[in-house]
Amino acid sequence: MRQAPRSTSGFTLLEIMVVLVIVGIVVSMATLSLGNNAARQVELEAERLRALIELAKEEALFDAQELGVAFWQSGYTFYRMDDQQWTPVEDDAELRPRTLPEGLSVSLELEGLDAELSAIDRQRERPQVFIMSSGEVTPFRAQIGSSDTYVVLKADALGNLAFVSPAT
């Protein structure tokens, strides 16, 4: 007896299950990567500020000049002491004025007190944080982030920078 050829149309249950598992994995990975994007952005901006202050400390030390940082709610500007006057650093690719991405802000604490930062304050007369040619830095705590995700950068008088928990 001869069997009629079996037509194959449609998918087996195993094939459908494999596709559903693959789709589930891809969707969960996409969700995880999008969910952590805000936290990564905050960490990136905080690390950038730390690295730029370290660079400014080195420049102040090696060039024997006084530098500083002025903060406003959505960014910061580095300053240089020229002829007994603070001037914004605008001719340096690394130490140029920085604006944080939308949704992020910065708050500043000096000597245990919150510093008042205006919404737009790029042209201050002088910085709030001083970076001396001796390597000393005005002690401060800068909180960078959004309402639910933030990082705190702390500096001591010797210029040591560290990320700390908000309670420290």
C-alpha positions as a Markdown table, in Angstrom:
| # | Residue | x | y | z |
|---|---|---|---|---|
| 1 | Met | 0.0 | 0.0 | 0.0 |
| 2 | Arg | 1.1 | 3.3 | -1.0 |
| 3 | Gln | 0.7 | 6.3 | 1.3 |
| 4 | Ala | -0.4 | 9.6 | 0.0 |
| 5 | Pro | 2.2 | 12.3 | 0.2 |
| 6 | Arg | 1.7 | 14.3 | 3.4 |
| 7 | Ser | 1.4 | 18.0 | 2.8 |
| 8 | Thr | 3.1 | 20.2 | 5.3 |
| 9 | Ser | 1.4 | 23.5 | 6.0 |
| 10 | Gly | 1.7 | 25.5 | 9.1 |
| 11 | Phe | 4.2 | 25.3 | 12.0 |
| 12 | Thr | 4.7 | 22.7 | 14.6 |
| 13 | Leu | 4.1 | 23.5 | 18.3 |
| 14 | Leu | 7.8 | 23.3 | 18.9 |
| 15 | Glu | 8.6 | 25.9 | 16.2 |
| 16 | Ile | 6.0 | 28.3 | 17.6 |
| 17 | Met | 7.4 | 27.9 | 21.2 |
| 18 | Val | 11.0 | 28.6 | 20.0 |
| 19 | Val | 9.9 | 31.8 | 18.2 |
| 20 | Leu | 8.0 | 32.9 | 21.3 |
| 21 | Val | 11.0 | 32.4 | 23.6 |
| 22 | Ile | 13.3 | 34.3 | 21.2 |
| 23 | Val | 10.8 | 37.2 | 20.9 |
| 24 | Gly | 10.5 | 37.2 | 24.7 |
| 25 | Ile | 14.3 | 37.4 | 25.2 |
| 26 | Val | 14.6 | 40.2 | 22.6 |
| 27 | Val | 11.8 | 42.3 | 24.2 |
| 28 | Ser | 13.2 | 41.9 | 27.7 |
| 29 | Met | 16.7 | 42.9 | 26.6 |
| 30 | Ala | 15.3 | 46.0 | 24.8 |
| 31 | Thr | 13.2 | 46.9 | 27.9 |
| 32 | Leu | 16.2 | 46.5 | 30.2 |
| 33 | Ser | 18.5 | 48.6 | 28.0 |
| 34 | Leu | 15.9 | 51.4 | 27.7 |
| 35 | Gly | 15.1 | 51.3 | 31.4 |
| 36 | Asn | 18.7 | 51.9 | 32.5 |
| 37 | Asn | 19.4 | 54.6 | 30.0 |
| 38 | Ala | 18.6 | 57.4 | 32.4 |
| 39 | Ala | 20.8 | 55.9 | 35.1 |
| 40 | Arg | 23.7 | 55.5 | 32.6 |
| 41 | Gln | 23.2 | 59.1 | 31.5 |
| 42 | Val | 23.5 | 60.4 | 35.1 |
| 43 | Glu | 26.6 | 58.3 | 35.7 |
| 44 | Leu | 28.2 | 59.5 | 32.4 |
| 45 | Glu | 27.6 | 63.2 | 33.3 |
| 46 | Ala | 28.9 | 62.7 | 36.9 |
| 47 | Glu | 32.0 | 60.9 | 35.7 |
| 48 | Arg | 32.5 | 63.7 | 33.1 |
| 49 | Leu | 32.4 | 66.3 | 35.8 |
| 50 | Arg | 34.8 | 64.3 | 38.0 |
| 51 | Ala | 37.3 | 63.9 | 35.1 |
| 52 | Leu | 37.1 | 67.6 | 34.1 |
| 53 | Ile | 37.8 | 68.7 | 37.7 |
| 54 | Glu | 40.7 | 66.3 | 37.8 |
| 55 | Leu | 42.0 | 67.8 | 34.5 |
| 56 | Ala | 41.5 | 71.3 | 35.9 |
| 57 | Lys | 43.5 | 70.4 | 39.0 |
| 58 | Glu | 46.4 | 69.1 | 36.9 |
| 59 | Glu | 46.3 | 72.2 | 34.7 |
| 60 | Ala | 46.2 | 74.5 | 37.7 |
| 61 | Leu | 49.2 | 72.6 | 39.3 |
| 62 | Phe | 51.3 | 72.4 | 36.1 |
| 63 | Asp | 50.6 | 75.9 | 34.8 |
| 64 | Ala | 50.7 | 77.6 | 38.3 |
| 65 | Gln | 47.3 | 79.2 | 37.8 |
| 66 | Glu | 44.1 | 79.5 | 39.7 |
| 67 | Leu | 41.0 | 77.8 | 38.2 |
| 68 | Gly | 37.4 | 77.5 | 39.4 |
| 69 | Val | 34.0 | 76.1 | 38.6 |
| 70 | Ala | 30.7 | 77.9 | 38.6 |
| 71 | Phe | 27.5 | 75.9 | 38.7 |
| 72 | Trp | 24.0 | 76.7 | 37.5 |
| 73 | Gln | 21.0 | 74.4 | 37.7 |
| 74 | Ser | 21.6 | 72.8 | 34.3 |
| 75 | Gly | 25.4 | 73.0 | 33.9 |
| 76 | Tyr | 28.7 | 74.4 | 34.8 |
| 77 | Thr | 31.5 | 76.6 | 33.5 |
| 78 | Phe | 35.2 | 76.6 | 34.3 |
| 79 | Tyr | 37.0 | 79.9 | 35.1 |
| 80 | Arg | 40.6 | 81.0 | 35.0 |
| 81 | Met | 42.1 | 83.8 | 37.0 |
| 82 | Asp | 43.6 | 86.4 | 34.5 |
| 83 | Asp | 44.9 | 89.7 | 35.6 |
| 84 | Gln | 43.2 | 89.5 | 39.0 |
| 85 | Gln | 39.9 | 88.8 | 37.3 |
| 86 | Trp | 37.9 | 85.6 | 36.8 |
| 87 | Thr | 37.2 | 84.9 | 33.1 |
| 88 | Pro | 35.2 | 81.9 | 31.7 |
| 89 | Val | 37.4 | 79.3 | 30.0 |
| 90 | Glu | 36.0 | 79.2 | 26.4 |
| 91 | Asp | 39.1 | 78.5 | 24.4 |
| 92 | Asp | 39.7 | 75.0 | 25.8 |
| 93 | Ala | 37.9 | 72.0 | 24.2 |
| 94 | Glu | 37.8 | 70.1 | 27.4 |
| 95 | Leu | 37.1 | 72.8 | 30.0 |
| 96 | Arg | 34.5 | 74.6 | 27.8 |
| 97 | Pro | 31.1 | 75.5 | 29.4 |
| 98 | Arg | 28.9 | 72.4 | 29.7 |
| 99 | Thr | 25.1 | 72.1 | 29.7 |
| 100 | Leu | 23.6 | 68.9 | 31.1 |
| 101 | Pro | 21.2 | 66.9 | 28.9 |
| 102 | Glu | 17.5 | 67.8 | 29.3 |
| 103 | Gly | 15.9 | 66.3 | 32.4 |
| 104 | Leu | 19.2 | 66.5 | 34.4 |
| 105 | Ser | 20.2 | 69.1 | 36.9 |
| 106 | Val | 22.9 | 69.9 | 39.4 |
| 107 | Ser | 22.7 | 71.1 | 43.0 |
| 108 | Leu | 25.7 | 72.2 | 45.0 |
| 109 | Glu | 26.5 | 72.2 | 48.7 |
| 110 | Leu | 29.4 | 74.3 | 50.1 |
| 111 | Glu | 30.5 | 74.1 | 53.7 |
| 112 | Gly | 27.4 | 72.1 | 54.6 |
| 113 | Leu | 25.0 | 74.7 | 53.1 |
| 114 | Asp | 23.0 | 74.5 | 49.9 |
| 115 | Ala | 24.3 | 77.0 | 47.3 |
| 116 | Glu | 21.6 | 78.8 | 45.4 |
| 117 | Leu | 21.9 | 78.1 | 41.7 |
| 118 | Ser | 19.9 | 80.0 | 39.2 |
| 119 | Ala | 18.3 | 78.4 | 36.2 |
| 120 | Ile | 20.6 | 80.1 | 33.7 |
| 121 | Asp | 23.8 | 81.5 | 35.3 |
| 122 | Arg | 26.5 | 81.1 | 32.7 |
| 123 | Gln | 28.1 | 84.5 | 33.3 |
| 124 | Arg | 28.8 | 84.6 | 37.0 |
| 125 | Glu | 31.4 | 87.1 | 38.2 |
| 126 | Arg | 33.3 | 84.3 | 39.9 |
| 127 | Pro | 33.2 | 80.6 | 40.5 |
| 128 | Gln | 31.8 | 78.9 | 43.6 |
| 129 | Val | 34.5 | 76.2 | 43.7 |
| 130 | Phe | 38.1 | 77.2 | 43.5 |
| 131 | Ile | 40.9 | 75.0 | 42.2 |
| 132 | Met | 44.2 | 76.3 | 43.5 |
| 133 | Ser | 47.6 | 76.0 | 41.9 |
| 134 | Ser | 48.7 | 74.2 | 45.1 |
| 135 | Gly | 46.2 | 71.4 | 44.3 |
| 136 | Glu | 43.7 | 72.4 | 47.0 |
| 137 | Val | 40.0 | 72.6 | 46.1 |
| 138 | Thr | 37.1 | 74.2 | 47.8 |
| 139 | Pro | 35.3 | 71.3 | 49.6 |
| 140 | Phe | 31.9 | 70.7 | 47.9 |
| 141 | Arg | 29.2 | 68.2 | 47.2 |
| 142 | Ala | 27.5 | 68.2 | 43.8 |
| 143 | Gln | 24.4 | 66.2 | 43.1 |
| 144 | Ile | 23.8 | 65.5 | 39.5 |
| 145 | Gly | 20.8 | 63.7 | 38.2 |
| 146 | Ser | 17.0 | 63.8 | 37.9 |
| 147 | Ser | 14.3 | 63.6 | 40.5 |
| 148 | Asp | 14.6 | 59.8 | 40.8 |
| 149 | Thr | 18.2 | 59.0 | 39.8 |
| 150 | Tyr | 21.2 | 60.9 | 40.9 |
| 151 | Val | 24.9 | 60.7 | 41.9 |
| 152 | Val | 26.8 | 62.7 | 44.5 |
| 153 | Leu | 30.3 | 63.9 | 43.8 |
| 154 | Lys | 32.2 | 65.0 | 46.9 |
| 155 | Ala | 35.6 | 66.9 | 47.1 |
| 156 | Asp | 37.6 | 67.5 | 50.1 |
| 157 | Ala | 40.1 | 70.4 | 50.7 |
| 158 | Leu | 43.0 | 68.3 | 49.4 |
| 159 | Gly | 41.2 | 67.9 | 46.1 |
| 160 | Asn | 40.3 | 64.2 | 46.6 |
| 161 | Leu | 37.2 | 63.5 | 44.5 |
| 162 | Ala | 34.8 | 60.6 | 45.2 |
| 163 | Phe | 31.3 | 59.4 | 44.5 |
| 164 | Val | 29.4 | 59.0 | 47.8 |
| 165 | Ser | 26.0 | 57.9 | 48.9 |
| 166 | Pro | 23.6 | 60.8 | 49.5 |
| 167 | Ala | 23.6 | 60.2 | 53.3 |
| 168 | Thr | 27.4 | 60.6 | 53.6 |
